[in-house]
Amino acid sequence: MPIPKKYYEQMQASRAEESRRANSDLRRDLIRTAAICWGWALLGSAFIMWSAHTTSERLGWVSFYFGCVVFVAGQCWTLLAAYRRGEQRGDW
């Protein structure tokens, strides 16, 4: 038995609104994730740049490697967190 046209249009309107909200949440989360990744990249780069600026060789190498760890670990953690949020929302 076919769905009456009135109810069918009502279902279409509600699904369109749900889709718009879901896409808005996804877009907002992706922008947030990108901004946090940029933050980690800037922080790691700051440590790496400071390692080139310092006069102590030992402190320079420690700062360089710490900057590399901050850069990579921060971005991995951020991307994994974004993936978990997407799984909870049902994006993928």
C-alpha positions in Angstrom: 0.0 0.0 0.0 1.5 3.3 -1.0 2.2 6.1 1.5 -0.3 9.0 1.2 1.3 12.1 -0.5 0.8 14.3 2.6 2.8 11.9 4.8 5.4 11.3 2.1 6.1 15.1 1.8 6.2 15.4 5.6 8.8 12.6 5.8 10.8 14.2 3.0 10.9 17.6 4.8 11.9 16.0 8.1 14.7 14.0 6.5 16.0 17.0 4.6 16.2 19.0 7.9 18.0 16.0 9.6 20.4 15.8 6.7 21.2 19.5 6.9 21.9 19.4 10.6 24.1 16.3 10.2 26.1 17.9 7.5 26.4 21.1 9.6 27.7 19.0 12.6 30.2 17.2 10.3 31.5 20.4 8.7 31.9 22.1 12.1 33.8 19.1 13.5 36.1 18.9 10.5 36.9 22.7 10.8 37.5 22.2 14.5 39.8 19.2 13.8 41.7 21.2 11.2 42.2 24.1 13.5 43.5 21.9 16.3 45.9 20.1 13.9 47.2 23.6 12.9 47.7 24.4 16.5 49.7 21.2 17.1 51.8 21.9 14.0 52.5 25.5 15.2 53.5 24.3 18.7 55.8 21.6 17.3 57.3 24.0 14.9 57.9 26.5 17.6 59.9 24.0 19.6 61.9 23.0 16.4 62.6 26.7 15.6 63.6 27.3 19.2 66.0 24.4 19.0 67.8 26.2 16.1 67.9 29.4 18.1 69.3 28.1 21.4 73.1 28.1 22.1 73.2 24.9 24.0 73.7 21.9 21.7 72.1 19.4 24.1 69.1 21.6 24.8 68.8 22.2 21.1 68.6 18.5 20.3 66.1 17.8 23.1 63.9 20.7 21.9 64.1 19.5 18.3 63.0 15.9 19.2 60.4 17.2 21.6 59.0 19.4 18.8 58.9 16.4 16.5 57.0 14.3 19.1 54.6 17.1 19.8 54.0 17.7 16.1 53.3 14.1 15.2 51.6 12.8 18.4 49.3 15.9 18.7 48.1 15.5 15.1 47.6 11.7 15.5 45.7 12.1 18.7 43.5 14.8 17.2 42.7 12.8 14.1 41.9 9.7 16.1 39.6 11.7 18.3 37.9 13.1 15.3 37.4 9.6 13.9 35.9 8.4 17.2 33.5 11.4 17.2 32.5 10.5 13.6 31.9 6.9 14.6 29.6 8.0 17.5 27.7 10.3 15.2 27.4 7.7 12.5 29.3 9.6 9.8 31.2 6.5 8.7 
